[in-house]
Amino acid sequence: MPHLRILLIDDHALFRAGMRMVLMDGIADVDILEADTLEQAVRIGMEPPTLVLLDIQLRGVNGLEGLGLLKSRWPEVPVIMLTSMHDPDTVALATARGAAAFVPKSETPEKILQVIHQTMGGTLPANGPSGTATASKPRLTPRQCEILDLLSEGLSNKVIARRLGLSEFTVRGHVQAVLGLLGVSSRAQATTEARRCGLIG
């Protein structure tokens, strides 16, 4: 049986794919379940997960509204909020409703894993950097994986911004960060290098 069952609730498939990569690379013996809405998550017939990663901004019932629902269903299961907003009012409201921690979507993989590790009381079996495939892959954040995937489709910053609900300025910053992490200077080179590294198909 897997050591850890993580339920990931986020309505962006590309972000879930990036987060799955971070979790699989950083945690040994992990089973990742995915849902794109709260409604889908609560319909999953399963034993309680060990941990829930919940996006604040969801379609339908949003993360803040659904947090209480999850805590009433699984009172002992910690919920980490995935957020693009980190204002004090949102943090206070989510904490009052039972959130265990917050992770900005722009955080590094190392920081995301650190928060999960701390939330679980330091009990996670970590994957070491022994595998050559893992070691050779640039460590992109889940948000950067989203950006990279859309960038590889040839989309402009403006279209990517509209798809992800971000400002064009924010997308430009992410694109520059992705180029830097891949060690390239153009979007075309980024796509080629990402395929070589196995980051995209």
TAMORA-V326756 format. One record per pair of residues at least 4 apart in sequence whose C-alpha atoms are under 8 Angstrom apart, sorted by the first residue. I is the first residue (numbers start at 1). J is the second residue. D is the distance in whole Angstrom. If there is no record, write none. Layout:
i = {I,I}
j = {J,J}
d = {D,D}
This chain:
i = {2,2,2,3,3,3,3,4,4,4,4,4,4,4,5,5,5,5,5,5,5,6,6,6,6,6,6,6,6,6,7,7,7,7,7,7,7,7,7,8,8,8,8,8,8,8,8,9,9,9,9,9,9,9,9,9,9,10,10,10,10,10,10,10,10,10,11,11,11,11,11,11,12,12,13,13,14,14,14,14,14,15,15,15,15,15,16,16,16,17,17,17,18,18,18,18,18,18,18,19,19,19,20,20,21,22,22,22,22,22,23,23,23,24,24,25,25,26,26,26,26,27,27,27,27,28,28,28,28,29,34,35,35,36,36,36,37,37,37,37,37,38,38,38,38,38,38,38,39,39,40,42,48,48,49,50,50,51,51,51,51,52,52,52,52,53,53,53,53,54,54,54,54,54,55,55,55,55,55,56,56,56,56,56,56,57,57,57,58,58,61,61,62,63,63,64,64,64,64,65,66,67,67,67,67,67,67,68,68,68,69,70,70,71,71,71,71,78,78,78,79,79,79,79,80,80,80,80,80,80,81,81,81,81,81,82,82,82,82,83,83,83,83,84,84,84,85,85,86,86,86,87,88,89,90,91,91,92,93,94,94,95,95,95,100,101,101,103,103,103,105,105,105,106,106,106,106,107,107,107,108,108,108,108,109,109,109,109,109,110,111,112,113,114,115,116,117,117,117,117,118,120,129,129,130,130,131,132,133,136,137,137,137,138,138,138,139,140,140,140,140,141,142,143,144,144,144,144,145,145,146,147,147,147,147,147,148,148,148,148,148,149,149,150,150,150,151,151,151,151,151,152,152,152,152,155,155,156,157,157,157,157,158,158,159,160,160,160,161,161,161,161,161,161,162,162,166,166,167,168,169,170,171,172,173,174,175,176,177,178,178,179,179,179,179,179,179,180,180,182,182,182,184,184,184,185,185,186,187,188,189,190,191,192,193,194,194,194,195,195,195}
j = {29,30,31,28,29,30,31,29,30,31,49,50,51,124,30,31,32,33,49,50,51,30,31,32,33,49,50,51,52,53,32,33,34,35,49,50,51,52,53,16,32,33,34,35,52,53,54,34,35,36,37,38,41,52,53,54,55,15,16,34,35,36,37,54,55,58,35,36,37,55,58,59,16,36,17,36,18,142,145,146,149,19,142,143,145,146,20,34,142,21,142,145,22,141,142,143,144,145,146,23,141,142,24,32,25,26,109,113,141,142,27,30,113,28,30,127,134,113,126,127,128,124,125,126,127,124,125,126,127,125,41,40,41,40,41,58,41,58,59,60,61,42,58,60,61,62,63,66,43,61,44,70,74,77,77,77,78,77,78,79,80,77,78,79,80,79,80,81,82,63,79,80,81,82,62,63,81,82,83,62,63,64,81,82,83,62,63,83,62,63,65,66,66,67,81,68,93,94,97,69,70,71,79,94,97,98,99,72,97,98,73,74,75,75,76,77,98,99,100,119,98,99,100,101,99,100,101,102,103,116,99,100,101,102,103,102,103,104,105,102,103,104,105,104,105,106,90,104,90,91,104,91,92,93,94,95,102,96,97,98,99,99,100,101,119,115,119,107,112,115,141,142,143,141,142,143,144,111,112,141,112,139,140,141,113,139,140,141,142,114,115,116,117,118,119,120,121,122,123,124,122,124,134,135,134,135,135,136,137,197,197,198,199,181,182,197,181,144,145,178,181,145,146,147,148,174,175,178,149,199,150,151,160,171,174,175,152,175,178,190,191,153,200,154,155,160,155,156,160,187,191,187,188,190,191,159,160,160,161,168,171,172,162,168,163,164,168,171,165,166,167,168,170,171,166,167,170,171,171,172,173,174,175,176,177,178,179,180,181,182,190,183,184,185,186,187,190,184,185,190,193,194,189,190,193,189,190,190,191,192,193,194,195,196,197,198,199,200,199,200,201}
d = {5,6,6,8,5,6,8,7,5,6,8,6,8,8,6,5,6,7,5,5,7,7,6,5,6,6,6,5,6,7,6,5,6,8,6,8,6,5,6,7,7,6,5,6,6,5,6,6,5,5,6,7,7,8,6,5,6,8,7,8,7,5,7,6,5,7,8,4,6,8,6,7,6,7,6,8,6,8,7,5,7,6,5,6,7,5,6,8,7,6,7,8,6,7,4,7,8,5,7,6,8,5,6,7,6,6,6,8,8,7,6,8,7,7,7,6,7,7,6,5,8,7,6,5,5,8,5,5,5,8,8,6,5,7,8,8,6,6,6,7,7,6,8,8,6,7,8,6,6,8,7,8,7,7,7,6,8,6,5,6,8,7,6,5,6,6,5,6,7,6,7,6,5,6,8,6,6,5,6,6,4,6,6,6,6,5,6,7,5,6,6,6,6,6,8,8,8,6,8,8,6,6,8,8,7,7,7,6,6,7,6,6,7,5,8,7,7,7,6,7,8,5,5,7,6,6,5,6,7,8,7,8,6,5,6,6,5,6,6,7,6,5,6,6,6,8,8,7,7,6,7,6,6,6,6,6,8,6,6,6,5,5,7,8,7,7,7,7,6,7,8,7,6,6,8,6,8,6,6,6,6,8,7,5,6,7,7,6,8,6,6,6,6,6,6,6,6,5,7,6,5,7,7,6,8,7,6,6,6,7,6,8,8,6,6,8,8,6,6,7,7,6,6,6,6,6,8,6,6,8,6,6,7,8,7,7,6,8,7,8,8,7,7,7,6,7,5,7,8,7,8,8,8,8,5,6,6,6,6,6,6,6,6,6,6,6,8,7,6,5,6,5,8,6,7,8,6,7,6,6,6,6,6,6,6,6,6,6,6,6,8,6,5,6,7,7,6,6,8,7,7,7,6,6,8,7,8,6,6,6,6,6,6,6,6,6,5,6,6,5,6}
